[in-house]
Amino acid sequence: MRIRAVRHEELPILQDIERAAGECFRDIGMPEIADDDDFPLEVLAAYLRAGRAWVAVNGRPVAYLIADLVDGNLHVEQVSVHPGSARRGIGRALLDHAAERAAADGIPALTLTTFTDVPWNAPYYLRCGFRFLEEAELTPGLRAVRDREAEHGLDRWPRVCMARETVIVNPRG
């Protein structure tokens, strides 16, 4: 498995991965998530241009991660693994890659928002080194993310903000 930057011609494959990964939500009584629209190609292209879109490739892309900059941190907007490649550490590898890139750029943490009661969401991210953020720790940008999610109806289910500190290496020792 190799992780690299997304290529423009792969953007439709990211939509396929997102749709396939979303089907798992149908199985746990959250069909609205499974039926939600994919990221439009132009939005995915913007992540690609910003240098914040990575894929895990096994012959072809099987997972991806896109991220924003939110209040000085790298915010994981989406990480999706095709169900046919799930449970192989690919999502964790993408998160580790994002953390390494963030640290190399002097970014102190990864952040994300996620469902608390979905096994492959908050419980999974805890195992990947994230921690829950207390309400007082939420930055204005994270609050704005949560507000947008609420407008989109995602607050129907319990959600939380999480963070994972990066290890910034001082090249001068």
N, C-alpha and C positions, 0 to 999 in steps of 0.2 A: 504494500500500500504506500503510495506516494502522495504527499500534500504539496500543492503548488497553487499559484494564482489561477483564477478562472480565465478561460479564453472566451472571446466574444461569441464564437460559434457554439459554445456550450451552454449559453444562457437558457435556451429552451429545455435542456436536460435538467437544469436546476428546478425549473417549474415541475417537471415530471417527478423529480425526487420529492419535492415539497408535497405534491398531491398524494403520492404513494405513502409517505410518512404520516400524512394527516389522517389516513384511513384508520390508523390505530385508535384515534380518538372516538371513532364511531363505536368501537368495541367496548368502550367504557362509558357510554351514555352521553357523549359530547359530540353529536353529529354536526352541530353548528361549526365546530372547529374543522371537522373533516370537509365540510362544504364551503368553507371560506375561500375567497379568491386567492389565487397565487399572487406572488409579487409580479407586477407587470415587467415585461422585458426592459422597458426604459428605466425602471427603478433598479433592476439588477445591473444594468449597464452602468448606472451611476456609481454603484458600489465597486464595480470593476475599475472604472476610471479613477476612483479615489484610492485604489490599491488596498481595499478592505473586503475582498471576496476571494475565498480559498476553496479548493475542492480536494477531496480525497479521491484518488484515481486508482482503479484496479482494472486497467485496460480502458475503461471509460469512467467518468465521474459516478461515484456511488453515494457521496455525501458532500455537503457544502456548509460554509459558515460565512455570513456577512455581518459586518460590524459598522457602527457609527462612532463618532467621537462625541461624548456627552460629558460636559463639565470636567474635561481633562482626563477622562478615562475612556477605555475602549469598550463600548457597549455592544454586546452580542445581540444583534437584532434577530437573527435566525440561525439556528443550526439544525440541519435535517439530515438524517441518514435513511437511505432506502431500506425498507424492511428486509429485503433480501440480503443485506449486508449488516444488519443490526447485531448487537451483542458481540462485537468483535473488537471493541476499543476504538472504533473509528471516530465517534463523536468526541471522546476524550482526547484523541490525537489532534483533532481539529482545535479543540479548546487549548491544548498545550501549545500548539503552533501559534494561535492568536496571542497567547500570553507571552511567548518568546518574542514575537514581533513587537508587541506593546513594550516589553521591557527594553528591547533594543532601541526603541524610539523614546525612551524615558517616561513612558506612561505607567503610572503607579498601580493600576488595577484594571481588571475586566469587571464589567457589571452586566446584569441581565435582569429581566423580569420573567416570571414563570408561574405556572400553576403549582400550588402547594400540595395538592392531593393526587397528582398524576405521577405514578412511579418513575417514569422516565423524564420527569421534570425536576422539581425541587429536591426530592430524595437523591436523584442521580447527581445533580449538581453539587450537593453536599459531599458526595463521595469523590467528586472531581476537585475538591478543595475550595469550593465557594462557601460563603457563610451568609446567613440572613442579615439584612440590614434593618436596624431599628428605624422607626419613623423619624427620629431626630437626625439620623445619618443621611436621609434622602436629600440629594442636591436638587436645586431648582430644575435642572434638566431631567433628572429621574422622575420628579413629580410631573413634569410635562409629558413624559413618556407614559406614565400611569394614567394621566388624564386622557390622552389619545386612545389608549387601550380601553378605557371605560366608555368613551364615545363610540367605540367599535363594538361594545357589548361584552368584552372579555371579563369584565368584573362580575359577571353572573356566577363565576366560580372563584374560589379564593386564590388570590395571587400575591406574590411577594417579590421584593427586590433583593438581589443577592450580589455579592462582590467576591472577587478572588484577587488578592494582592499579587503583583508580579515581582520578580526578583530583578531589580535593576543593577546591572554590573557596572561598576565604575572602572572604565578602561585604564585609569591611572593608578588603580590599586588602592 
